[in-house]
Amino acid sequence: MGVLIVSGFLLIMTVFRKRLGWAWLSIFGTHLILAAIAIYVVNFSGIITDVHIPLNPATIGAVTILGLPGVLLLLGLKITLL
């Protein structure tokens, strides 16, 4: 638990020392919301039947980092592994 607290404190210090401010947080939040919307669209559009991508931190994180190719990656994995 101590390592988590120290690393969190050092991360906050790095963010404010580099003068990144809060702009990165709004960009990350926008990407996070768009990732959730993209997964919802895939789940409820009915384009591909019997494919459901669960909304959990791993799937939303993949789509947040990778963007639209992340959604296609998750669809490919779901179809391949099913």
HELIX and SHEET records of a PDB file:
HELIX    1   1 GLY A    2  ARG A   17  1                                  16    
HELIX    2   2 ALA A   23  SER A   45  1                                  23    
HELIX    3   3 PRO A   57  LEU A   66  1                                  10    
HELIX    4   4 LEU A   68  LEU A   81  1                                  14    
END                                                                             
